[in-house]
Amino acid sequence: MSTQPIVLVVEDDPSQREVLAYNIRAEGYQVETAANGDEALLRVQEYAPDVVVLDWMLPNVSGIEICRQMKAKPETRGIPVIMLSARSEEDDRVRGLETGADDYVVKPYSVAELLARIRTQLRRSRPSSVGQRLEFDDLVMDIEEHRVFRDEVQLKLGPTEFRLLATFMERPGRVWSREQLLDRVWGRDIYVDTRTVDVHVGRLRKVLCSTGGDDPVRTVRGAGYALG
């Protein structure tokens, strides 16, 4: 339906990072990587990943601190975090989960198990990637049948507007920058001017309001767009 789900791998060991990236990419996901905490926080802001696979022990800023900062901000709070750690004691697991991690995997782990856990988190953070139905107020999107309804009236959306609306409906209220929307809707390998985003948002708004309802897409000055 849309571009690949984005998985951010944060691991300071180069060989571990490459193995993880290779296997996650082989599952059909887009992979971004970071070698330390500061880099990880920049990648989160830049790419708005669908899942973060986060090593606990990192130089400078620990994985726990990265997780805490992500969960403290409204724009990144909803991104699932899978914590990787050699710490297997119950107290460590509890600390990781209490900081906001959505899952906790103890090293050494099997890649197959980690991939299964990534898929589980994607069902929550990127439901369109697994064909789930999306709903927001009077909007209903059927991913598998590629249909959108507003107040039970079917709307005719082009493929780009459909992907754009799916992105908005997956995380209502989240403000997306034009660059993030370009990466997510058009893909990183395609060069498109940021003004193209404005054109397609305008087309989407026109269709959404064609039934007489209010415009659900909000322009956030200097930041981007949000649904609701």
N, C-alpha and C positions, 0 to 999 in steps of 0.2 A: 504494500500500500504506500508506505512512505520510505524515507531513507532508513538505513540500518539503525537499530538501537546503538547508543554510544555507551561503552564501558570504559571507565577510567581506572587504570591499574597504577597504584602508588606503591612502589617497591624500590628500595635503595640498592638491592643486589642486582647487578646487570643481567646475570644469567637467569635468575629467577624471573626477572621482569620480562625477558625475552621469551622464556618458556610459556609464561602466562599469556602474554600478548599473542603468541603464535596460536595457542590452543583456543583462545577466545575468538580470535579472528576466523579460525577454521569453522566456528559455529555460525558464521555469517554476520557477526557484529563488527561495528566500527570500534577500533581500540585506540585510545589515547593513553599516554604514559607520563608518569612523573617520578623523579628519583628522590625527591625530598618534600618536606611539608610545605615550604613556601611555593614551590612549583605546583604542588597539588592544588592549593587554594586558587592559584591563577588559572589552572586548567578547569576547575569547577566553574569559575565565573565565565571563562571563555566559551566552553562547550556545553554547559548545562547537561552533564552526562545523565544517563538513565539509571546507572548503577555505578557505585565506586567500590572497587576492591582495594582495601586499605591495610597496609602493613602497620602493626602497632609500633615496632621499633624503627624509627626514622631519625636521621640526623637533624639537629636543630629543633624542629617542631615535631612532636610525637604524633602518631596516628590518633591517639586519644584526644589530643588537643585539636587536631583537624576536624575530627568528628564533632567535638563540642562546638566549634565555631560554625560548622555547617548547620547543625541543628538549632543554633541560636538565631539564624537569619531566616526570615519568612521565604525568601526566594530560593533557598537551598534546603530548607527543612524537609521537604518531601522526597529528596533524593535518597534512595536506599543505600546504606553503607554495610558492606560485608567486611568485618574485621578479621585480618589474618594475624595469628600470634603463636609463638612457641610456648606461651604461658598457658598451661592447661589446668591450673588450679581453679576451683570453683569461684573463689573470690575475684580472680582476674576476669573470668567470664562475666560475672555479675557487674564488675566495674565497667567493662566494655559495653554491655547492654544498657546499663544505667546512664552512660554518657550519651546514648542515642543510637548505637549501632543496631542495625536491624537483624544481623546475623553474626555469628562468631565461629570461625573455623580454626582449629588447632593444627599447627604444623607438627610433623609432616602430614599432608593431606593428599587425597587422590584428586587429580585434575577432573575426573568424571564427576566426583561429588561436588566440587566447586562449581562446575558448569551447571549442574542441576540446581544448585542454590542461586546462581545468577538468573536462571530461567524463572525460578520462583519469584524473585524480586522484580523481574521484568513484568510479570503478570500484573503486578500492582502499579509500577511506575510508568509502564508503556503498554497499556492494555491493547492499543491498536496493533501492536506487533504480534499479538496472539489472537487477533480477530474478535476481540470482545466488543460488546455494545457499549457506547458511551452516552451519557446523559448529562445535561446541564440545563436547569430551569425547564423551558418548554422545547429545548433542542434535544433530538435523539439521533444518534449516528449508528448505523448498522455497518460495521467495517466489512464483514464478509460479503454482504450484498451491495456494498458501495452505495448506500442510500442515506439521505439526511431528511429529517422531518422537523418542522417547527410548528408547534401547536397542531400536530397531526396532519399538516399539509406537506407533501413531499416537495423538496427544493431541488432545483437543477444546478449542480455545482460542477465546474471544470475540475480536472484532476489536481491541479495545483491548489485551487481553493479548498478542495476536499482535504488534502494533506495539511494545509494551513489550519483549517478548522479542527482537524484531529489533534494537532499539536496544542491548540488552545484548550480543547475540551479535556485533554489528558491532565492538565494542571490548571484548572480555573483559578483566576486571581494572580497567577504568576506573570510577572512582567518579562516579556521576551524582547531582547534587543534585535535590531534588524540583522546584525551579523549572526546571531544565534539562530534566527529563523532561516537565514540563507543556508547555514550548515545543515539544519534539521530537515527543511522542506525540499531544498534543491540539491543538497549534497556538497561536500567540500571540494569535489573534483570538477565542479561546474562553476565557471566564472559568471556571476550575475551581479549587476550593479545594485547597491542597496536600495536605490529608488524603485527598483522592480518590486520590492516588498510592499512599498506604499501602494503601487498600482494594484497588486493582487489583493491587498487588504481592502482597498476601495471596492473592488469587484465582489469580494466576499460580503462586505457590508451591504451592498446593493441587493444581493440575493437574500440575505438574512432578513432584510427589512421589507422585502417584497410582499410579505403577508400582512404588513401593517404593524408589526411589533416594533418595540424600541430597539435601537442598535446595541447589541450586547458586547461589542468590541470597544475597548477603551484605549484611547491614545494617551500615553504617559509622556508628557513633554520632556524631551532630552533623554528618554530612556527606551521607549519602544511601544509595544502593544500588549494588552492583556484581555482576557475574556472575563467580564464581570468586574 
